[in-house]
């Protein structure tokens, strides 16, 4: 893990993203790629966005981002990390996906309700589904403590396995790693497989197994673990169940992207 992609845009969630991305980049001695996105939505009736109103809105957004870049570059100069800057115009998730070919992880927010720009507020969900990259979803301005206590929500699925594999460079830095298996009789590959895999990378994980009556209990039990204050970040597979079921019935991924109190490292 060396190439860290960060969504840059002047909004209420930017500080959380910035702090988390800088922390990860420093922890893995990597390279931070700041993707500064200027959103552009054509005015209704102006399919190409060439009317005066569309141009004025675009120029106003570019001015805001220019000032934002100047502020962040001053901070980056004293952070002691390697970084570069890309400026793009377009939709947030599409622009990030197009920039992520050689990224090892993309840093965005989990859902930020107070943001007026919906495309940023919920950008993690489409990105993790379409980009093929792991997502680090920041929560607050405290940043990301890779050296803290990591929790792996293990369900034996391919997305969960992908998340664990991608998180190895960060898990190696953690003071403790716990593999939590919430067993509703649907677990295929047991948590011991995850622990054995991690041990070959020099990561010694504790296994905690809890039986739950049905899958409906997974979400509240997992959320209570995250709210306990015993863990600093979570590794989990995104949308491990069918996408249709997640869409119509909610699902663990959607709930945690909305309510998790700690950063999420997710992959699909």
C-alpha positions in Angstrom: 0.0 0.0 0.0 1.8 3.1 -1.3 -0.6 5.1 -3.4 -3.2 6.9 -1.4 -5.9 8.7 -3.3 -7.7 11.6 -1.6 -10.9 13.3 -2.6 -10.3 17.0 -2.3 -13.1 19.5 -2.3 -14.1 22.4 0.0 -16.9 21.0 2.2 -17.6 20.0 5.8 -16.1 16.6 5.4 -12.8 17.6 3.9 -10.9 17.9 7.2 -11.8 14.4 8.2 -10.7 13.0 4.8 -7.5 15.1 4.8 -6.4 14.0 8.3 -7.1 10.4 7.6 -5.3 10.4 4.3 -2.2 12.1 5.7 -2.1 9.7 8.6 -2.3 6.7 6.3 0.3 8.1 3.9 2.7 8.7 6.8 2.0 5.3 8.4 2.9 3.4 5.2 5.5 5.8 4.0 3.5 6.2 0.8 2.5 8.8 -1.7 -0.6 11.0 -1.4 -2.5 11.8 -4.6 -4.9 14.7 -4.1 -7.7 14.6 -6.6 -9.3 18.1 -6.5 -12.7 17.9 -8.1 -14.7 20.9 -9.3 -18.3 19.7 -9.7 -20.1 20.9 -12.8 -23.9 20.3 -13.4 -25.3 21.8 -16.6 -28.2 24.2 -16.1 -31.5 22.6 -17.1 -32.1 23.3 -20.8 -28.4 23.8 -21.4 -27.2 20.3 -22.4 -23.6 21.3 -22.9 -23.3 23.7 -20.0 -22.2 26.5 -22.3 -24.7 29.2 -21.3 -23.5 32.2 -19.4 -25.0 30.9 -16.1 -23.3 27.5 -16.4 -19.9 29.2 -17.1 -20.3 31.5 -14.2 -21.1 28.7 -11.8 -18.2 26.7 -13.0 -15.8 29.7 -12.6 -17.2 30.3 -9.1 -16.5 26.7 -8.1 -13.0 26.9 -9.6 -12.2 30.0 -7.6 -13.3 28.3 -4.4 -11.2 25.3 -5.2 -8.2 27.4 -6.1 -8.3 29.0 -2.6 -8.8 25.6 -1.0 -5.8 24.2 -2.8 -3.6 27.1 -1.6 -4.6 26.4 2.0 -4.0 22.7 1.8 -0.7 22.9 -0.1 0.7 25.0 2.8 -0.3 22.3 5.2 1.1 19.5 3.0 4.4 21.3 2.8 4.9 20.8 6.6 3.4 17.2 6.9 6.6 15.5 5.8 5.0 13.3 3.2 5.2 12.9 -0.6 2.3 14.2 -2.5 1.0 15.5 -5.8 -2.1 17.3 -7.1 -4.7 16.5 -9.9 -7.4 18.9 -10.9 -10.6 17.5 -12.5 -14.0 18.8 -13.4 -17.0 16.4 -13.2 -19.0 14.1 -11.0 -17.2 13.1 -7.8 -17.5 9.3 -8.0 -16.8 9.1 -11.7 -13.8 11.4 -11.5 -12.3 9.4 -8.6 -13.0 6.1 -10.3 -11.2 7.3 -13.4 -8.2 8.4 -11.3 -7.9 5.3 -9.3 -6.4 2.8 -11.7 -3.1 2.7 -9.8 -4.4 3.7 -6.4 -4.1 1.2 -3.5 -6.8 2.9 -1.4 -9.3 5.8 -1.8 -10.0 8.1 1.1 -13.5 9.6 1.3 -16.0 10.1 4.1 -18.6 7.8 5.4 -22.0 9.4 4.9 -21.9 13.1 6.0 -25.6 14.2 6.5 -24.9 17.9 6.8 -23.3 18.1 3.4 -25.4 19.8 0.8 -23.6 18.1 -2.1 -25.2 14.7 -2.2 -22.5 13.3 -4.6 -19.9 13.8 -1.8 -22.2 12.8 1.0 -22.6 9.3 -0.2 -19.7 8.8 -2.5 -18.2 5.8 -0.7 -21.0 3.4 -1.7 -20.7 3.8 -5.5 -16.9 3.9 -5.3 -16.5 0.7 -3.4 -18.9 -1.1 -5.8 -17.5 0.2 -9.1 -13.8 1.1 -8.6 -12.5 -2.3 -7.5 -10.4 -0.5 -4.9 -10.6 -0.6 -1.1 -12.1 2.5 0.5 -11.1 4.2 3.7 -14.2 6.0 5.0 -13.2 8.7 7.5 -15.5 9.7 10.3 -14.3 12.8 12.1 -11.3 15.2 12.3 -9.4 12.9 14.6 -7.7 11.2 11.6 -6.8 7.5 11.3 -4.8 5.6 13.9 -3.3 2.7 12.0 -1.3 1.8 15.2 -4.5 1.5 17.2 -6.8 -1.5 17.8 -8.3 -3.0 14.6 -11.5 -5.0 14.4 -12.2 -7.3 11.4 -15.9 -8.1 10.9 -15.5 -11.6 9.4 -18.3 -13.3 7.4 -16.2 -15.6 5.3 -17.3 -13.8 2.0 -15.2 -12.9 -0.9 -15.6 -9.1 -0.3 -14.5 -9.6 3.3 -11.4 -11.6 2.2 -10.6 -8.9 -0.3 -10.8 -6.3 2.5 -8.5 -8.3 4.8 -6.0 -8.8 2.1 -5.9 -5.1 1.2 -5.7 -4.0 4.8 -2.6 -6.1 5.6 -0.1 -3.2 5.4 -2.2 -1.3 8.0 -3.0 -4.3 10.2 0.8 -4.9 10.5 1.0 -1.6 12.3 -1.9 -2.2 14.7 -1.3 -2.8 18.3 -4.0 -5.5 18.3 -6.2 -7.2 15.7 -9.5 -8.9 16.6 -11.4 -11.1 14.1 -15.1 -10.9 15.1 -17.3 -13.6 13.6 -21.0 -13.2 14.1 -22.3 -16.7 13.3 -25.9 -17.0 12.0 -25.2 -20.4 10.5 -24.3 -18.8 7.2 -20.6 -18.5 7.6 -18.7 -20.5 5.0 -15.1 -20.0 5.7 -14.5 -19.7 9.5 -12.6 -17.0 11.2 -9.7 -19.4 11.8 -8.9 -19.1 8.0 -8.5 -15.3 8.3 -6.4 -15.7 11.4 -4.1 -18.2 9.7 -3.8 -16.0 6.7 -2.8 -13.0 8.8 -0.3 -15.1 10.9 1.6 -15.7 7.7 2.0 -12.0 7.4 3.3 -11.7 11.0 -0.1 -10.5 12.3 -1.4 -12.3 15.4 -5.1 -11.9 15.6 -7.5 -12.8 18.4 -10.7 -14.6 17.3 -14.0 -13.7 19.0 -17.0 -15.7 17.9 -20.6 -14.8 18.8 -23.7 -16.8 17.8 -26.6 -14.7 16.6 -30.1 -16.1 15.9 -30.4 -14.7 12.4 -28.6 -12.3 10.1 -31.0 -9.5 11.4 -28.9 -9.4 14.6 -25.6 -8.9 12.9 -26.0 -5.2 12.3 -27.0 -4.1 15.9 -24.4 -6.4 17.5 -21.6 -5.2 15.3 -22.6 -1.5 15.8 -22.6 -2.0 19.6 -19.0 -3.4 19.3 -17.9 -0.3 17.4 -19.6 2.0 20.0 -17.9 0.3 22.9 -14.7 2.4 22.5 -12.5 -0.7 22.3 -11.6 -0.4 18.7 -10.1 2.3 16.5 -11.0 1.2 13.0 -12.9 -1.6 11.3 -12.1 -3.8 8.3 -15.1 -5.3 6.5 -16.4 -6.6 3.2 -18.9 -4.2 1.5 -22.2 -5.5 0.3 -21.3 -9.1 1.1 -24.9 -10.2 0.6 -26.8 -9.7 -2.7 -26.9 -6.1 -3.9 -30.7 -6.4 -4.4 -31.2 -7.4 -0.7 -28.9 -4.5 0.4 -30.8 -2.0 -1.6 -34.3 -3.0 -0.4 -33.7 -4.1 3.1 -30.8 -1.8 4.2 -28.0 -4.0 5.2 -24.9 -3.9 7.4 -22.8 -1.9 4.8 -25.3 0.9 4.4 -25.9 1.1 8.1 -22.2 1.4 9.0 -21.5 3.9 6.2 -24.2 6.0 7.9 -23.6 5.4 11.6 -20.1 3.9 12.3 -18.3 5.9 15.0 -14.9 4.7 13.8 -13.2 4.7 10.3 -14.1 1.9 8.0 -11.8 0.1 5.7 -14.0 -1.6 3.2 -13.7 -3.5 -0.1 -16.0 -5.3 -2.5 
